[in-house]
Amino acid sequence: MSFGSVTFGGEGAFAKTGDVGETGAARMVDLCVERGVNMFDTANAYSGGLAERILGAALKGRSPELMVTTKARFPTGDGPNEQGLSRHHLIAACEASLKRLGRDHIDLYYLHEWDGLTPPEEMLEALTDLRRAGKIGYVGVSNFSAWQVMKLLSTAERDRLVSPVSQQIYYTLEARDAEYELLPMAVDQGLGVQVWSPLAGGLLSGRYRRNQPSPADGRQIAGWGEPEVRDVEKLYDTIEVLVQIGEAHGVSAAQVALAWLLHKPFISSVVIGARKESQLIDNLDAADLALSDDEMARLDLVSAPTLIYPYWHQQRTAFDRLGPADMVLHGPARKHRETLVDKE
């Protein structure tokens, strides 16, 4: 597990995610370190940079073995050069993040979102220079499509520039869209995978139930707007299975949702975050929860993504020639299909 600091600060729109201050942040970092967490995630966009400052203060004086990931892409000012992935903005954003964090380098530096107006060569050359200067260790991408990641990978290989080693994506039992392209691409290309918002903004915590009042303090009620839920009834069906499995183990639905991700072999790290200390402790406990093959199959089945084209065609006509990357999507889909046939 990694720890995410999106709840730190509470400035602007990010007030909807939480408003943890320096004292609370230091306590949460204490809890994480005690449990073996050694990677802390943030972004310059979170609360206008305040989250970076708070995280930096919480990490000050601690072991240099603790790693930090941060991100750049979104606006840091009103000017046209104060956003995107241009050389100017990336270098300026990195310098500013280092200052706020109080560190001399960033272990893993993420491009926070695709920028279709900046040539990939320009992005990667800037990142290569930052790495040569010792200001970043490794590079990752977040919220890119698979073709966009492949464009960076091919450009990096062609021009011998720094290449992304990881992607940070949204992937949960609420929406398994990443199984179409992003996860197979990661398996095929050997990229690490960090999952952001693994509880779907709290929707998979067990606090949101069909025909029951929603919690008054949830970020969904505050109008955060992420994730976009396309099938509410399917979400509630998934939550019911999470609650049932959680009750069988004597744990929360949130722990089951996190454990499902941790059991997936292609997931490198799950980024957990919290508004409250009790939430963080509960999330950390998910590391010790072992789910059976049957429980994993139940969760896979209830949350199964629809096979869009060309995947339904491949499932019918190419299943005997699919490789390991293909099976990220097609393996569970085949089991889902067999289960439906058995029911009929």
C-alpha positions in Angstrom: 0.0 0.0 0.0 0.9 3.6 -0.6 -0.6 6.6 1.3 -2.3 9.4 -0.6 -2.5 12.9 0.6 -5.4 14.3 -1.4 -7.3 14.9 1.9 -4.5 17.2 3.2 -5.2 20.9 3.2 -8.8 21.3 2.2 -8.3 24.3 0.0 -10.7 25.2 -2.9 -12.5 22.3 -4.5 -10.4 19.8 -2.5 -12.2 20.8 0.6 -14.8 18.2 -0.6 -12.2 15.4 -0.1 -11.0 16.4 3.4 -9.2 19.1 5.4 -6.5 17.2 7.3 -4.0 19.7 8.8 -0.4 19.3 9.9 -1.1 17.6 13.2 -3.5 15.1 11.7 -1.2 14.5 8.8 1.8 13.7 11.1 -0.3 11.2 13.0 -1.4 9.5 9.8 2.2 9.3 8.5 3.1 7.8 11.9 0.4 5.1 11.6 1.5 4.3 8.0 5.2 4.0 8.9 4.4 1.8 11.9 2.6 -0.6 9.5 5.4 -0.7 6.9 4.1 1.9 4.3 7.1 3.5 2.7 5.6 5.4 -0.3 3.6 8.7 0.1 1.7 10.1 -2.9 0.7 13.7 -3.5 0.3 16.2 -6.4 0.9 19.9 -6.9 -2.8 20.3 -7.8 -4.0 19.1 -4.4 -5.3 22.1 -2.5 -3.1 24.4 -4.7 0.2 22.9 -3.4 -0.8 22.9 0.3 -1.0 19.1 0.4 2.6 19.0 -0.7 3.6 21.4 2.1 1.7 19.4 4.7 3.1 16.1 3.6 6.6 17.5 3.4 6.3 18.8 7.0 5.0 15.4 8.1 7.9 13.6 6.5 10.6 16.0 7.8 13.3 14.3 9.8 12.1 10.8 9.0 14.1 8.0 7.3 15.4 8.8 3.8 14.1 5.4 2.8 10.6 6.8 2.7 9.6 7.6 -0.9 7.5 10.4 -2.3 5.6 10.6 -5.5 4.0 13.8 -6.8 2.5 15.0 -10.1 2.4 17.9 -12.5 0.1 18.9 -15.4 -2.7 21.0 -14.1 -2.7 24.8 -13.8 -0.4 26.5 -11.2 -1.4 30.0 -12.3 -3.3 32.0 -14.9 -0.7 32.2 -17.6 -0.7 30.0 -20.7 2.7 28.5 -19.7 1.5 27.6 -16.2 -0.2 24.4 -17.2 0.3 21.3 -19.4 3.4 19.2 -20.0 5.6 21.7 -21.8 9.3 21.8 -20.9 8.8 25.2 -19.2 5.9 24.0 -17.0 7.4 20.6 -16.1 10.7 22.0 -14.9 9.1 25.0 -13.0 6.5 22.7 -11.5 9.2 20.2 -10.3 11.3 22.9 -8.7 8.2 24.3 -6.9 7.2 20.8 -5.7 10.7 20.1 -4.3 10.6 23.4 -2.4 7.1 22.7 -0.9 8.1 19.1 0.0 11.4 20.2 1.5 13.2 17.5 -0.4 16.1 17.4 -2.9 14.5 14.8 -5.2 11.2 13.2 -6.0 11.3 9.4 -6.2 8.6 8.9 -8.8 7.3 11.9 -10.8 4.0 11.5 -12.5 2.5 13.3 -15.5 -0.9 13.9 -14.0 -2.9 13.9 -17.2 -2.3 13.7 -21.0 -1.4 16.9 -22.9 -2.2 16.5 -26.6 -0.8 20.0 -27.4 2.8 19.2 -26.3 5.0 16.9 -28.4 6.0 13.8 -26.4 9.6 14.5 -27.3 9.4 17.8 -25.4 7.9 16.1 -22.3 10.4 13.3 -22.2 13.4 15.6 -22.9 12.4 17.8 -19.9 12.0 14.7 -17.7 15.3 13.3 -18.8 17.1 16.6 -17.9 15.4 16.5 -14.5 16.5 13.0 -13.9 20.1 13.8 -15.0 20.1 16.7 -12.5 19.1 14.3 -9.7 15.7 16.0 -9.1 13.6 13.0 -10.0 14.3 9.3 -9.8 11.7 7.7 -12.0 8.8 8.8 -14.3 5.2 7.7 -14.4 1.9 8.6 -16.1 -1.6 9.0 -14.7 -5.0 9.1 -16.4 -3.5 8.4 -19.8 -5.1 6.1 -22.3 -3.2 3.1 -23.5 -2.3 4.5 -26.9 -1.0 7.7 -25.2 1.2 5.6 -22.9 2.5 3.6 -25.9 3.3 6.9 -27.7 5.6 7.9 -24.8 7.1 4.5 -24.5 7.9 4.3 -28.3 9.3 7.9 -28.3 11.5 7.2 -25.3 12.9 4.0 -26.9 13.5 5.7 -30.2 15.2 8.8 -28.8 16.8 7.1 -25.8 15.0 9.3 -23.3 13.7 8.5 -19.8 10.8 6.1 -20.1 7.7 5.8 -17.9 7.9 2.8 -15.5 4.5 3.1 -13.8 1.0 4.3 -14.3 -1.4 5.5 -11.6 -5.0 4.7 -12.6 -8.5 4.4 -11.4 -9.4 0.8 -11.1 -12.0 -0.6 -8.6 -14.9 -2.9 -8.3 -17.1 0.0 -9.2 -15.5 0.4 -12.6 -13.1 -2.1 -14.2 -12.6 -0.1 -17.4 -8.9 -0.4 -17.1 -9.1 -4.1 -17.9 -9.9 -3.2 -21.6 -6.5 -1.6 -22.4 -4.6 -0.1 -19.6 -3.9 -3.2 -17.5 -3.2 -5.5 -20.5 -0.8 -2.8 -21.7 0.9 -2.7 -18.3 1.4 -6.4 -18.2 2.7 -6.5 -21.8 5.1 -3.6 -21.3 6.2 -4.4 -17.7 4.7 -1.2 -16.2 4.0 -0.9 -12.5 0.4 -0.1 -11.6 -0.7 2.2 -8.7 -4.4 2.5 -8.1 -5.9 5.8 -7.0 -9.3 6.1 -5.2 -9.5 2.3 -4.6 -12.8 2.7 -2.7 -14.4 4.7 -5.5 -14.5 7.9 -3.5 -16.0 6.1 -0.6 -18.7 4.4 -2.6 -17.3 0.9 -1.8 -16.9 1.6 1.9 -20.2 -0.1 2.8 -21.7 3.2 3.9 -23.8 3.7 0.7 -26.5 1.0 0.5 -29.5 0.5 -1.7 -32.7 2.1 -0.3 -30.8 3.6 2.7 -30.0 7.2 3.5 -26.5 8.2 2.4 -24.0 9.3 5.0 -24.1 13.1 5.6 -20.3 13.4 5.7 -19.3 11.5 2.6 -17.4 13.2 -0.3 -20.1 12.0 -2.7 -22.7 14.0 -0.8 -20.3 17.0 -0.9 -20.5 16.9 -4.7 -16.9 15.8 -5.4 -18.1 14.2 -8.7 -15.5 11.4 -9.0 -16.0 8.7 -10.0 -18.7 8.9 -12.6 -21.1 6.0 -11.8 -22.8 4.6 -15.0 -24.7 1.8 -13.5 -26.1 2.5 -10.0 -27.9 -0.8 -9.6 -24.7 -2.8 -10.5 -22.8 -0.7 -7.9 -25.4 -1.6 -5.2 -25.2 -5.3 -6.2 -21.4 -5.1 -5.8 -21.7 -3.4 -2.5 -24.0 -6.1 -1.2 -21.5 -8.8 -2.0 -18.7 -6.7 -0.4 -20.8 -6.4 2.8 -21.7 -10.1 2.8 -18.0 -11.2 2.5 -17.0 -8.6 5.1 -19.5 -9.9 7.6 -18.2 -13.4 7.0 -14.7 -12.2 7.9 -15.8 -9.8 10.6 -14.3 -6.8 8.7 -15.6 -3.8 6.8 -16.7 -3.8 3.2 -13.9 -1.3 2.6 -11.3 -3.9 3.6 -12.8 -6.4 1.2 -12.7 -3.9 -1.7 -9.0 -3.1 -1.0 -8.1 -6.8 -0.5 -9.6 -7.6 -3.9 -7.2 -5.2 -5.5 -4.3 -6.4 -3.4 -5.0 -10.0 -4.6 -4.6 -9.0 -8.3 -1.1 -9.9 -9.4 -0.7 -7.0 -11.8 -1.3 -4.4 -9.1 1.9 -2.9 -7.7 0.4 -0.6 -5.1 -2.9 0.6 -3.8 -3.0 4.3 -2.8 -5.1 4.6 0.4 -6.2 7.9 1.9 -8.4 9.0 4.8 -10.2 11.9 6.4 -10.1 10.3 9.8 -7.6 8.2 11.7 -10.2 5.4 12.1 -10.6 5.2 8.4 -6.9 4.9 7.8 -6.5 2.2 10.4 -9.3 0.2 8.8 -7.8 0.6 5.4 -4.3 -0.5 6.6 -5.9 -3.7 8.1 -6.9 -4.8 4.6 -3.3 -5.8 4.0 -3.9 -8.8 6.3 -7.2 -9.9 4.8 -7.0 -13.1 2.7 -9.8 -13.7 0.3 -10.6 -17.2 -0.9 -10.8 -18.1 -4.6 -14.5 -18.3 -4.3 -14.8 -14.9 -2.7 -12.6 -13.4 -5.5 -14.8 -15.1 -8.1 -18.0 -13.7 -6.5 -16.6 -10.2 -6.6 -15.3 -10.6 -10.2 -18.7 -11.9 -11.3 -20.9 -9.2 -9.7 -18.6 -6.4 -11.1 -17.8 -7.9 -14.5 -17.4 -5.3 -17.2 -19.3 -5.6 -20.5 -17.2 -7.0 -23.3 -17.2 -4.2 -25.9 -15.9 -4.7 -29.4 -13.4 -6.2 -30.3 -13.3 -8.1 -27.0 -16.5 -10.0 -27.4 -15.3 -11.1 -30.8 -11.9 -12.2 -29.4 -13.7 -14.0 -26.5 -15.7 -16.1 -29.0 -13.1 -16.7 -31.8 -9.6 -16.1 -30.4 -9.6 -17.5 -26.8 -7.3 -20.4 -27.7 -4.6 -18.0 -28.8 -4.7 -15.3 -26.1 -1.6 -14.4 -24.1 -1.0 -13.3 -20.5 -1.8 -9.7 -21.1 -5.1 -10.6 -22.9 -6.2 -12.7 -19.9 -6.4 -9.7 -17.6 -9.7 -9.1 -19.2 -10.6 -12.4 -20.9 -9.8 -14.7 -18.0 -12.5 -13.3 -15.7 -14.8 -12.7 -18.6 -14.6 -16.4 -19.6 -15.5 -17.4 -16.0 -18.4 -15.0 -16.1 -19.7 -16.4 -19.3 -19.4 -20.0 -18.0 -21.3 -19.0 -14.9 -24.1 -17.5 -16.9 -24.3 -20.6 -19.1 -24.5 -22.8 -15.9 -27.3 -20.7 -14.5 -29.3 -21.1 -17.7 
